[in-house]
Amino acid sequence: MDKKAKKRLDVINKKLQVLRPRLAGSRAQADDPAELKQLEDEIAQLEREVAELKSSK
């Protein structure tokens, strides 16, 4: 894995650390269903990107 991919993984992991608690909070207090869907989609997209980066070692 090259430097650029490692840096991207770092950025994605930091983003996921912020998004996962927000998703849990949004599920606990479902005021805005659109926000819940948006957070789920964003997390899924980031996790797909992580899988792609890891598989392209």
C-alpha positions as CSV (number, residue, x, y, z in Angstrom):
1,M,0.0,0.0,0.0
2,D,1.4,3.3,-1.0
3,K,1.6,6.5,1.1
4,K,-1.4,8.1,-0.6
5,A,-3.6,5.1,0.2
6,K,-2.5,5.0,3.8
7,K,-3.2,8.7,4.2
8,R,-6.7,8.2,2.7
9,L,-7.3,5.3,5.1
10,D,-6.4,7.6,8.0
11,V,-8.7,10.3,6.8
12,I,-11.6,7.8,6.3
13,N,-11.1,6.2,9.7
14,K,-11.2,9.6,11.4
15,K,-14.4,10.4,9.6
16,L,-15.9,7.1,10.6
17,Q,-15.0,7.8,14.2
18,V,-17.2,10.9,14.0
19,L,-20.0,9.5,11.9
20,R,-20.7,6.3,13.9
21,P,-21.6,8.0,17.1
22,R,-23.7,10.5,15.2
23,L,-25.6,7.7,13.5
24,A,-26.2,6.0,16.9
25,G,-27.5,9.3,18.3
26,S,-29.7,9.8,15.2
27,R,-31.2,6.3,15.6
28,A,-31.9,6.9,19.3
29,Q,-33.6,10.2,18.6
30,A,-35.0,9.9,15.1
31,D,-36.1,13.5,14.5
32,D,-35.1,13.6,10.9
33,P,-35.3,10.4,8.9
34,A,-33.4,12.0,6.0
35,E,-30.4,12.6,8.3
36,L,-30.5,9.0,9.4
37,K,-30.5,7.8,5.7
38,Q,-27.7,10.2,4.8
39,L,-25.5,9.1,7.6
40,E,-26.0,5.4,6.8
41,D,-25.2,6.1,3.1
42,E,-22.1,8.0,3.9
43,I,-20.8,5.4,6.3
44,A,-21.5,2.6,3.8
45,Q,-19.7,4.5,1.0
46,L,-16.7,5.1,3.3
47,E,-16.6,1.4,4.3
48,R,-16.7,0.4,0.6
49,E,-13.8,2.7,-0.1
50,V,-11.8,1.2,2.8
51,A,-12.5,-2.3,1.5
52,E,-11.3,-1.2,-2.0
53,L,-8.1,0.3,-0.6
54,K,-7.3,-2.7,1.5
55,S,-7.9,-5.1,-1.3
56,S,-5.6,-3.2,-3.7
57,K,-2.5,-3.7,-1.6
